[in-house]
Amino acid sequence: MTPVRVLRRWLAPTAFATVALSVAACGRPSGTKPTVTASETPVAIGAELYPSAAAVRPVTATAGPEPIVAPQGLVQFDEVITLAAEVDGKLELVATP
């Protein structure tokens, strides 16, 4: 397509959309407020769906023993388990104290 055809293809719909949106946005005179009526009396909406409960307090972590650091140490796996996975990846080490 030539640049002129592309310009015509996009320019006309864009101009039409701009005019349509500006007319829709400016439909109300500028000094009037929309009429919204709200009930000032509270409305009974029914009982609570769930009973109220006290907030759960998080458990504070206690400091454990100092980690053992072995610079340039070699770690050997005791067990190797092969599991099927949906995503390819590699798990290097899972360790517990």
PASEBA-1860 file (N, C-alpha, C; in nm, 3 decimals):
! residues 97
1> MTPVRVLR> 0.083/-0.118/0.000/0.000/0.000/0.000/0.087/0.124/0.000 ~ 0.036/0.223/-0.063/0.109/0.349/-0.066/0.083/0.426/0.063 ~ 0.173/0.514/0.099/0.154/0.591/0.222/0.026/0.674/0.224 ~ -0.019/0.718/0.108/-0.141/0.799/0.102/-0.262/0.713/0.138 ~ -0.265/0.590/0.087/-0.378/0.500/0.118/-0.378/0.464/0.265 ~ -0.261/0.441/0.322/-0.253/0.410/0.465/-0.301/0.528/0.547 ~ -0.261/0.648/0.507/-0.302/0.768/0.578/-0.454/0.785/0.571 ~ -0.512/0.765/0.455/-0.658/0.775/0.440/-0.729/0.667/0.522
9> RWLAPTAF> -0.670/0.549/0.523/-0.733/0.437/0.595/-0.738/0.463/0.745 ~ -0.639/0.528/0.801/-0.634/0.553/0.946/-0.683/0.691/0.985 ~ -0.669/0.787/0.897/-0.704/0.925/0.932/-0.855/0.944/0.947 ~ -0.934/0.891/0.857/-1.079/0.910/0.862/-1.140/0.847/0.988 ~ -1.111/0.720/1.022/-1.169/0.664/1.145/-1.120/0.735/1.271 ~ -0.996/0.779/1.272/-0.943/0.849/1.388/-1.012/0.983/1.406 ~ -1.033/1.056/1.299/-1.102/1.184/1.307/-1.246/1.164/1.351 ~ -1.314/1.064/1.298/-1.452/1.035/1.337/-1.460/0.999/1.485
17> ATVALSVA> -1.370/0.914/1.534/-1.371/0.876/1.675/-1.344/0.995/1.765 ~ -1.256/1.084/1.724/-1.225/1.203/1.804/-1.348/1.293/1.815 ~ -1.416/1.314/1.706/-1.536/1.398/1.709/-1.645/1.331/1.792 ~ -1.665/1.202/1.777/-1.770/1.132/1.852/-1.743/1.137/2.002 ~ -1.619/1.116/2.042/-1.586/1.120/2.185/-1.597/1.261/2.242 ~ -1.559/1.361/2.166/-1.568/1.497/2.218/-1.713/1.540/2.233 ~ -1.801/1.498/2.142/-1.942/1.531/2.154/-2.002/1.458/2.273 ~ -1.966/1.332/2.295/-2.020/1.255/2.407/-1.969/1.310/2.540
25> ACGRPSGT> -1.847/1.356/2.544/-1.790/1.407/2.668/-1.843/1.545/2.702 ~ -1.884/1.620/2.604/-1.930/1.757/2.626/-2.082/1.767/2.615 ~ -2.153/1.661/2.641/-2.297/1.661/2.625/-2.369/1.741/2.733 ~ -2.314/1.758/2.850/-2.378/1.827/2.961/-2.317/1.965/2.974 ~ -2.398/2.068/2.995/-2.341/2.202/3.015/-2.250/2.204/3.136 ~ -2.149/2.288/3.132/-2.050/2.288/3.238/-2.098/2.356/3.363 ~ -2.169/2.354/3.436/-2.207/2.414/3.563/-2.310/2.328/3.629 ~ -2.362/2.232/3.558/-2.464/2.146/3.617/-2.398/2.024/3.678
33> KPTVTASE> -2.457/1.979/3.785/-2.407/1.859/3.850/-2.506/1.746/3.826 ~ -2.461/1.625/3.819/-2.554/1.514/3.800/-2.642/1.499/3.924 ~ -2.765/1.459/3.902/-2.858/1.444/4.014/-2.844/1.304/4.070 ~ -2.789/1.296/4.189/-2.772/1.169/4.259/-2.838/1.184/4.394 ~ -2.929/1.095/4.425/-2.994/1.100/4.556/-2.947/0.981/4.637 ~ -2.910/1.007/4.759/-2.863/0.901/4.847/-2.951/0.898/4.970 ~ -2.975/0.781/5.018/-3.054/0.765/5.139/-2.968/0.799/5.260 ~ -3.020/0.887/5.345/-2.942/0.926/5.463/-2.965/0.832/5.580
41> TPVAIGAE> -3.066/0.750/5.572/-3.089/0.653/5.680/-3.014/0.525/5.647 ~ -2.954/0.461/5.749/-2.881/0.338/5.721/-2.975/0.227/5.675 ~ -2.928/0.148/5.585/-3.007/0.039/5.529/-2.962/-0.091/5.593 ~ -3.056/-0.171/5.639/-3.022/-0.301/5.698/-2.992/-0.398/5.585 ~ -2.870/-0.448/5.584/-2.829/-0.538/5.476/-2.822/-0.683/5.521 ~ -2.853/-0.710/5.646/-2.855/-0.848/5.694/-2.741/-0.876/5.790 ~ -2.736/-1.001/5.834/-2.634/-1.043/5.930/-2.500/-1.061/5.860 ~ -2.394/-1.070/5.940/-2.260/-1.093/5.884/-2.252/-1.232/5.823
49> LYPSAAAV> -2.178/-1.242/5.716/-2.162/-1.372/5.651/-2.072/-1.465/5.730 ~ -1.970/-1.408/5.794/-1.874/-1.489/5.870/-1.864/-1.431/6.010 ~ -1.842/-1.517/6.110/-1.829/-1.463/6.246/-1.699/-1.385/6.260 ~ -1.703/-1.284/6.346/-1.583/-1.205/6.369/-1.483/-1.286/6.450 ~ -1.358/-1.271/6.417/-1.251/-1.342/6.487/-1.139/-1.243/6.516 ~ -1.061/-1.276/6.617/-0.948/-1.191/6.652/-0.841/-1.202/6.543 ~ -0.765/-1.095/6.527/-0.658/-1.095/6.427/-0.550/-1.195/6.466 ~ -0.497/-1.263/6.369/-0.392/-1.362/6.392/-0.259/-1.289/6.404
57> RPVTATAG> -0.189/-1.315/6.511/-0.058/-1.252/6.529/0.049/-1.343/6.471 ~ 0.142/-1.287/6.396/0.246/-1.371/6.337/0.341/-1.424/6.444 ~ 0.391/-1.542/6.419/0.486/-1.604/6.510/0.622/-1.541/6.487 ~ 0.685/-1.497/6.593/0.818/-1.436/6.578/0.922/-1.547/6.567 ~ 1.011/-1.530/6.474/1.116/-1.629/6.452/1.224/-1.614/6.558 ~ 1.270/-1.725/6.607/1.380/-1.723/6.704/1.511/-1.744/6.629 ~ 1.613/-1.684/6.679/1.744/-1.697/6.616/1.797/-1.839/6.638 ~ 1.841/-1.900/6.532/1.895/-2.036/6.540/2.044/-2.033/6.562
65> PEPIVAPQ> 2.106/-2.148/6.555/2.252/-2.153/6.573/2.323/-2.085/6.457 ~ 2.443/-2.043/6.480/2.523/-1.980/6.375/2.550/-2.081/6.264 ~ 2.541/-2.037/6.139/2.569/-2.130/6.030/2.717/-2.166/6.025 ~ 2.743/-2.287/5.980/2.881/-2.332/5.966/2.927/-2.295/5.825 ~ 3.033/-2.219/5.816/3.085/-2.175/5.686/3.216/-2.246/5.661 ~ 3.222/-2.316/5.549/3.345/-2.384/5.509/3.390/-2.324/5.376 ~ 3.484/-2.229/5.380/3.528/-2.167/5.255/3.588/-2.272/5.161 ~ 3.549/-2.265/5.038/3.593/-2.358/4.933/3.568/-2.503/4.973
73> GLVQFDEV> 3.459/-2.525/5.046/3.425/-2.661/5.088/3.353/-2.736/4.977 ~ 3.360/-2.867/4.982/3.296/-2.952/4.884/3.176/-3.018/4.950 ~ 3.062/-3.008/4.886/2.940/-3.068/4.939/2.904/-3.185/4.851 ~ 2.876/-3.298/4.914/2.840/-3.417/4.839/2.696/-3.453/4.872 ~ 2.617/-3.486/4.771/2.478/-3.522/4.791/2.468/-3.663/4.848 ~ 2.381/-3.679/4.948/2.358/-3.812/5.004/2.261/-3.891/4.917 ~ 2.157/-3.823/4.870/2.057/-3.890/4.786/2.029/-3.805/4.663 ~ 2.001/-3.871/4.555/1.960/-3.802/4.434/1.824/-3.858/4.395
81> ITLAAEVD> 1.726/-3.771/4.382/1.591/-3.813/4.346/1.555/-3.746/4.214 ~ 1.508/-3.825/4.119/1.467/-3.771/3.990/1.316/-3.762/3.989 ~ 1.264/-3.642/3.963/1.120/-3.618/3.958/1.085/-3.561/3.822 ~ 0.967/-3.596/3.772/0.918/-3.538/3.648/0.859/-3.400/3.678 ~ 0.876/-3.308/3.587/0.825/-3.173/3.608/0.763/-3.123/3.479 ~ 0.670/-3.027/3.492/0.608/-2.968/3.375/0.700/-2.865/3.310 ~ 0.789/-2.808/3.388/0.881/-2.706/3.337/1.023/-2.756/3.356 ~ 1.106/-2.741/3.253/1.244/-2.783/3.265/1.318/-2.693/3.362
89> GKLELVAT> 1.400/-2.751/3.444/1.477/-2.673/3.539/1.573/-2.765/3.612 ~ 1.651/-2.707/3.700/1.749/-2.785/3.774/1.748/-2.738/3.918 ~ 1.736/-2.832/4.010/1.737/-2.803/4.152/1.874/-2.842/4.204 ~ 1.947/-2.745/4.250/2.084/-2.771/4.291/2.092/-2.841/4.427 ~ 2.024/-2.787/4.528/2.039/-2.844/4.661/1.921/-2.805/4.748 ~ 1.868/-2.903/4.818/1.770/-2.878/4.923/1.830/-2.937/5.049 ~ 1.850/-2.854/5.149/1.917/-2.902/5.270/1.842/-2.857/5.392 ~ 1.847/-2.938/5.496/1.789/-2.902/5.625/1.896/-2.925/5.731
97> P> 1.888/-2.854/5.843/1.991/-2.874/5.946/1.974/-3.006/6.017
END
